[in-house]
Each structure stands twice: as structure tokens, then as C-alpha cells.
Amino acid sequence: MRGAGANRRRMILVTPRRLLVLAATLASLLIAAPAASAHAVLLLADPAIGGVTAKPPPELVLQFSEPVEPRFSQIRVTDRDGKDVTVGKVTTGDGSTCATADDERIWCWGDDRYGQLGDAASGTPNPIPTEVAALTSPIQLTSAGWLHTCAIPVGGAFTCWGNDEMGQLGDGRTQTVKALRTVHPSTASALPAHGSPAHQVDLHRSDLPSERYLDHASPGQIARVGLASRPRVPDESRTSARRAAVTPFAIMTMNMLGSQHTAPGGDEPNMAPGRIRSEWASTYFEMRHASLIGMQEPQPDQIVALDSATRHAFKFYPGNSLGYDGAPQSVMWKRADWKMTWHSSISIPFTSGWRPQPIVKLQQRATGAQVYWINVHFSARRAHQADRDRSMRILLKAIHRLKGDHLPILLTGDFNEIARAFCSITGKTPLDAATGGSNVSGRCRLPKAARVDWIFGSRGSFSRALMDDSAQVRRTTDHHVLSALFGTG
């Protein structure tokens, strides 16, 4: 839960100079996920609730019985006639707050990971209201968005700062973090491009086959194009006697539940925003000691949030290099454990177009052993069964080509199917499922813990497979999360 570090809230009162009556409507403070909501109790208020002050107090201090979620809290400040008093001009974002004082200066406090407070981005929240010193002109209007803030100086051009992945700052570009700077429309076209994780392997649109080609190509042709650039495996590495063994490591697949589903108007309004859930996911990755993580549905903002929350310990592919076309299928691997030696993609039909699915060749730093890894996300809903069938045929062709290199092949993904996915992969390729099951002589038997999320692998063995639906998982995504250990030694 965000904001769990303190039970005390402070408000700087930048009110008109008149008598105040403090009336706090503090019932029903939601402080946890909807599945397990609770209520905080107000223990102390200074000045007291219902009290009358001769002068505006410098601050209002509220002490609660447990941490509160600021976004779901409400505090009213009224005059002696019961009319609401404007506390300066206050605007709140997701974890940050800015207030315009009587002298038209701006003070901000709270979350500053994206520079929302008007200074250099910092991973450490700032609980002390701090003047936005870079704004030298009087401010007539301030508004905070989700992870950014905008202000309009008196008689000046608008100024925005903070997160800019969606181009929400209006400066003609997109980037992870934008420092405070006045923007004039005439200069917008000259500003540079897209923000990405600190460690990302790019996939360029020029590397992808055209949709016109894909619409008419066979599954075999699509697989061949995607794998054409892979380097030849030396003959001496093809025999198991000379091939280095892979030390067991944790691999995971997770549908991240894209941030568009939990944004205003989304179909999961009771779940936390994508950035917050990405932070929870990073904690879960660490708890499970995940080394390789295949993701489905992460949006660009979630990729950046994961990179920040994991302290840049992972490398991403393709990350945000293709924007919304590539981010939802991204993979991430721990940089201390793995070195990438080759990367590409295979395109599959997805809903109303084509999406690249990442393929990487990784070398385990501790042993020198190499593995292939494919991550996929198939179309959902019954209406897209033809897409899923064609995607499976393309995937099978790709695996058939890779198996000739005699290296372990790992496959993670949300297949949006259970029996069809398991029986096709285990019956037509040398890959086994991490969760077990069997497919012998055409008799396909599903594992007990069968969901649409799968991990498969060849030339090695799985252990400690876990299909997790714990409370920590349920607050983060609407899927189970599958993880397992894989090794060849």
C-alpha cells in the first residue's frame, strides 16, 4: 500500500486571512486494496477539529491510527459560516501535491520519482513543502496530473514538468522524465525523443516485416524471417558432452494487467494504477528471486516504473523502443545473471494487427551456458480463435528451427488457452511444461495447476513450480503468476 510509511499528515494552509473553522470529514478513509479495505481513526488534530482560530495556522496536523491513502482521503476547511475555504490553490497528483500561496508562488511535496515537484527526479519522497524555485513569475493556475504538473504563469506560456511518456506535457515529444522548463509552441518540434528504461535492447521497426508481407506469408516463412539473423552454433557446442550446464535459476511469467485497464474509464476500476502495481510486482520478483521474467500487457509507463522500482537491475527487450507495439510483450532479465548474445522477434496476429514477440539468446554469466527464450501473448476472446491458431503454427515453426541448435529453449506466455496450448506445445515440440502433465502417444493429460499462463522448456528440468494466486498477486494482476526453477545440470 502506498503511503504506509507514516500515519501523520500535514497540510500547509495558504488561505485568505480570515477566521477559520476546521471541519474534517474523515469517516470511511480507504487505506488498502478493495478486497481488504479498512478504516483509519483520527487520534489527534492540531488545531482541534471544530476549533476556531484567530489567524490561519501555519499547518494542519492530523494523526491517524494507521497509514492512509491520500487519494482516498478528504479534509474540509470552512469559515465560521460553514462555507468552504480555498486552501490556497491546491492540486494533487498520484502521490504528490502542489499548492499556490497567496504570493502566487508554488510549493510542492510528496512523490518525486518523475520530478513532479519541479526539481531533479529523486527516488526519495519529499514530505516537506518546498518552493518550486525554477518558477520565477507569479503563477495564476497550477494543475497536477497523474505523474506530472503544469502551471500557467501570469502573462506567460504554460510550463509542465514530470513524466512525459504519453506526450502529456505538450512539448511535442515523449520521454520518461522532463525537468522543469518553460515551453513555447514554436520550439516544440525541435525537441528530442522517447524515454526508456536505463538498460534496454531496442527493436527497430525497420527490423520487422511489413504487415502486407505478414498478411500473405505462411507460418514457416514468418518464422524463417524472424530467425534469419541468428548466429550459427559451433559444432562443438551441439553435443551435450561439450555444452556447458545451466545452473538452476528462477523463471517467471506474469500478465501485468496493462495500466489502461485501471486508468479512469478502464474495466478494472477497483485495482490500483499500473505504476503502483508495477512497484508491487517488483517486490514480488525479488521475493521469488526471479532471474528471467516474461511479461504480457505491460504498458510503457509500467516498464519505466519497473525499471525504477528494481533499481535498474534488469535489462528489458524490446521495452519502450517500439512504444505500445512492443512494450506489452517485453521480457526482462537480471543483468548480473545474464548476458544477451542475440535478439530478434517473430510476428503473430493479435486482435486487429500484428505484434512482434521477443526472442533472445542469453548466456549465463556464471557458467557460460546459453539458452533461447521466447515470450508470447496470444489474442483473447473466443472471436479470435483463428488468430490463436495461426499464432501457434508460427510459434511451432520457430521452435522447430531453434531446436536444431541443440540449446535449451524456454517459452513463457499468456496463451489465452489451456488444453490447446499445452497439447500443441508438448505434443509437437521437445518442450515440457513447468507444471507437469504428459503427452504420450497422442494422449494429452493436463497438469493439475493448468491456467492460460505457461512456462515450457527443453533440454533441462523444472522444479519448485508455483502457480500463485496469493493476496500479493491478486492486488497486482488479474492472473495467476507462474514461476519455477530451471536447470540442465
N, C-alpha and C positions, 0 to 999 in steps of 0.2 A: 504494500500500500504506500502510495506517495505521501509525503508529509509526516511519516511516522516517527521522525526524529525528535519532535518536540510537541508538548501539549499546550504551549503558551503562544498566543497570537497577539501581535501588536499592530495597531493602526495609527499612522501619523495623521492627525487631524489638521487639515489645512482649510478650515472652514471660515466663512464670513464671521466678523467679530460681533456675535450676539449670544444671548443666553442659550444654553443647550440643555435638553433633557435627553438622557441616554436610555433608549428603549431597545433592548436586544431581543429579537425573535430567534431564539436558539433551540427550539424544540426540533426534533427529527433531523439531527445532523448525521448525514450518511457518511460513515468512515471506512467502509470496506466494500468488497465486491458485492453485487446484488444478491449472490447466492447465500451470503452470510452477513447481512447487514447488522449494524449495531448502533447504539446511541451514546453520545458523549454527554456528560453532565457538567454544567458550568459550576466551578468551585469558587472562583474569585473574579471580581471585576473591579478595576480601578481606573476612573471613578466608578462608584457603585451603580448597578442597574437601577434606573428610576431616579437617580440623583440629579440634582440641579447644580450647575457650575456657573460662577460669575464670569469666568473667562474661558475661552476654548482651551481645554487641556492640551499639553504638547503631544500626548499619546493616549491611546486607549488600550489597556492591557486586560486580556481575558485568559483565565487559567481553566483548562478543561481536565476532566478525569482521565482522558486518554487522547491520543492524537486524532486530529480531524482532517478531513479532506477539504481544503479551502474552496474548491469549485462547488461543493455541495453545502456550503455554509452561508448564512445570511445574517447581516448585522444592520440594524437601522439606527440612525442618529436623527432625532427630531428636535424641534424647538419647543417652547413652553406651550404652544398651541397645538402640538401634536403633528405639525407639518414636517415632512422630511427635509432635512438639511443636506445640501450637497457637500460632501466631504471633498472639498476642492473639486477637481475633475479627475475621478479615479477610473482606471481601466485595468482589467485583469485578463491575462493570458492563461496558458496552461502551466501554472506553477510560478508565474511572475506577475508583478503588479507595478503600475506606474501611476503617479498622482501629480497633477499640476497645481502648484501652490498659488497663493494669492498674487505673488510677484511674477507669475507666469513662467516660473522655472519648473523643470520636470525632475522628479525624484523616483527612482525605481529600486525594487528589491525582489529577491526570490531566485528562481532557477535562472542560470546564466550560461548554460552549456552551448547555446547558439548565439550568445552575445545579445540576448533580449534586453539587457539592462543598459545598453548603449556604450559598453566598454568592450575590452577584449574578451572573447568567449572563455569561460572557465568551467571546469568540472565541479567546482565547489560553489554551492548556493551562497548567496549573499543575503543574510536576513536583515541587514541594516539598510534602511532607505538611504540611497546615495544619489547625489545630484548627477544628472547627465551633463557632464561638463562640456561635451563637444557641441551642445546646442547653445549658441551664444545669443540668439534672438528670442524675444518673448514668444511663447507658444500659445496659439489660440485653440488648438484641438489636438488631442492625443488619443490613439486607439490601439489596443493590443490585440493581436491575432493569436493563433494557436502557439506559435513559437517565434513570432516576430512582433515588432512595434512600429507604428507610424505616427508622425507628428506633422502638423502644419504650422510653421512659424507665422507670426503676424506679418502680412505683406510679402511672404516668401514662398519658395517652392516646397512641395511636400518632401519629407525626409523619412526613409524607412530603414530599418536595420534588423538583423537577426537571421533566421532561417529563410532561405530563398529557393528551395528545391522545386517549387511549383511556379516560380516566377512571380510570387505574390508581392514582391517589393516594387514591382512596376518599373524596373530599370532595364528591361529588355534582355535579361539573361537569367540563368538558373545556377545556383551554387549552394553549397552546404551552409556556409556562414558568411554573412556580409557585414563588415564593420560599418559603423555609423558614418554616413556621408550624405550630403545633400545631392539630390538627383534632379537634373533638368532634362526634360523630354528630348531636347536636341542632342544630348550626349548618349542617349540610351543605346543606340545601335552600335557604338564603338566599344561596348563593354564585353569582357571575355566570358567563357562558357562554364559548363556544368561542374557541379561539385560531386565528389565521390569519396568513398572510404579512403583511409590513409594508404591501404595496401589493396590494390585491385588489379586484376588482369583484365584488360579491355578486350571486348569482342566488337569488331567494327562491322558496320552494316555492309561495307564492301566485301566482307568475307562471306556473306550469306548469299545463297542462290536467290534469284528473283522469285516472287510469288507466281509469276507467269510460268516459270520453269517448273516450280513445285506442283502447280495445279495439274500438269500433264506428265510428270515424271513417275516412274514406277518406284515402289519401296526400295528395291535394290539400287536404283540409280541415286535416290536421295541419300541412302546410307553411304554409297561409294563416294559421293561428293563430300560428305561430311568428314570422312576418314582419309581422304586422299593425301592430306598433308602429314600424316603421322610418320615418324621416323621408323626405319626398319630395325627390328630387334635382332642383335647379333646372334648368329647360330649357336655360339657357346652359351648364351643365356636362355636358350629354349629348353634345355634339359633340366629336369628337377634337381639333378645331382650338382649342377653348377649355378643354379639360381639361388640367390640369397633368400632366406626365410623372413617372412614378415612377422615382427614381434606383435603380439596381440594388442589391439587398440580399440577404443570405443568409437562406433559409428552410429549415427542417428539420422532419422528422417522426421521432419516436422512441417506440417502445414501451418504457416504462421498466422493465418486468418488476416488477409490484407487489410490495411488501415482504412480502405474505402468502406469496408463493412461496418466499422464502428464510428465513422465520421457522422456528423449530423445528416439525417436522412438515410443512413445506411440500414441494413437489415439486421444488425446486431447492436441495437442502441444501448443495451444493458451491460455491454462489455467495455472495458477501459480503452482509451485511444491506442492506436497502433504503436506509437513511440513508447508509451508506458509498458505495453505488453512485450515489446522488444527488450526492454530492460529486464522484465521478469524472465523472459526466455534466456537471456544471457546468464542469469543466476542459475537457471536450470541446467544449462550447458555445463557450467562449472561444477555443479553438484554431481552430474553424471560423468564428469571427466571426458566430455566429448572431444574427439580429435578431428573427425570429419562430420559435417552436418549438411545434409541435403535438404533444401528448403523449397516450399511451394507457397506461392501467393505473396511473398514479402514485397511491399511497395518501396520506392526509393527512399521515403522518409524512414522506413523501418530498417533498411540496410544501413543508413547513416547512424541511426540510433544504436543498432547492434555493434557497429564498429566502435562507437564511443563507449558503450557500456562494457565491452570486452577489452577496453584499453588497447585497441589495435593489435590484439594478439592473434587475429585471424587474417587470412587473405581471402578475398571474395572474387568469384568469377560467375557470370560477367558483371555482377554488381550493378552499378548505375550507368555503365558505359553505353547501353542501348536504351536507357530510360525505362519506360513502362513495358517495352517489348522484351527486355532481358531480365530485369530485376526479379520478376516472380518465379523464376526457375533457378535462382542463384545457389551456388554451393559455397561453403566456407571451410577452410582447413586451418589447423593450428600451425602457425609459421615455425614454431620451434620444433615441430614433429615432422614436417613435410616440406619438400621442395618440388615445385611443379616443373616438369620437363617437356610437356606438350599440352596443348589445349585446342579444342575445336567445338563443333556442335552439330547436331542433326536437327533438322526442322520437322515438326509434326503439325498436323491440323489441330487448331484449338478454337472451338466455338465458331468464329466467323473469319478466321485468317490462319496464319502460320506463325508458330513460335519456335525459336531456337532452344534446344535442350542441351545443356552443357556436358561436354565430355572432357575429362582431364586425365593426364598420366602423371602420377605423383611418385616421388621417390622418398622412402622413409629415411630420414637423416641418420638414425641410429644404426641402421643395418645396410642401407644402400638398396634394399629391395624395392621393386616398383609394382604399382597396381594401376589398372584402368578403373575409372569411376564415371558412371553415367547417372544423371539425375533427371527425372521426368515428372511432368504434371499433365495428366490426360484430361480431356474435356469432361465436364459434369453433366448430369441430367440424361434422362432416357432419350431425349430427342437427338443427342449427339453420339449415339452408339456407333454410327458409321465412322465418325471421327476417331473414336477409341479403337475401333477395329483396324483402321488404316495406320494409326499411330503404332499399334502393336506390331503390325507387319514391318514397318520401318525399323522399329527397335530390334526385332528379331534378326533382321538382315545385318544391322550394325554389330550385334553381339556375335553373329556368325563370323564376321570378318575379323573382329578383335580376338576371338579365341584361337586363331591361327598363330598368334604371337606367343602363346603359352604362358601368359601372365595372368595373375588373378584378376577377375573382373568383378567390380562391385556395382550394384544397381540400387538406387534409392528412389522413392517417389510416391506420389499420391496418384494411384491409377484410376480412382473413382470406380473401381470394380474389385470384386473379391475372387470369386471362383474363376472367372475368365482369365484374370491376370495371373493368378497362381498356377493354374493348369497350363497356360501357354508358356510361361517362362520356365517352369520346372520340367515340362514335357518336351520342349523344343530347343532347349539350351542346356549347357552343363551347370547352370546356376541352381543353388538350393536356397530355400527361404530361411532367414534367421530364426523364425518362429517354429520351424519344423514342418510337419506334413510330409506326404510322399506322393510320388507319381511314377508308378512302375507298371510296365506293360499296359499302358493306357488307363490304368486305374488311379484316378486322381483323388487324393484324400487331403482335404484342407486341414491346416493346423487349427487347434482349438482357439487360439487368440488371433482370429482372422479379421482384419479390417481392410479398408481400402488403401491404407498406408503400408508399404512393404520395404523390406531390405532383402536383397538377394546377393549371393556371392559364389564364386567358383575357385577351385584350387586352394581351398582352405576350409576352415571350420568356424562355426559360430558357437558362442557360449553366452550365458547370462542374458538371454534375450528378455526384454521387458516391454510389454505393451501397456503404457502408463496412462491412467485416467485419474490421477490424484488431483487433489484440490489445486495444487500449484499449476498443474497442466490445464485444468478446466478454466482457471481465471485468465490463462494466456491465449488459448486457442479453442476452437470448437471440435478439434480432432483429438484422438489418442496420439501419443508420441511413442514411437518405437525406437529402441536402442539395443545394441548388442556389442559384444566383443568379437573381433575377427582376427585370425592369425593363420599362418601357414606352417609354423614351426612344430 
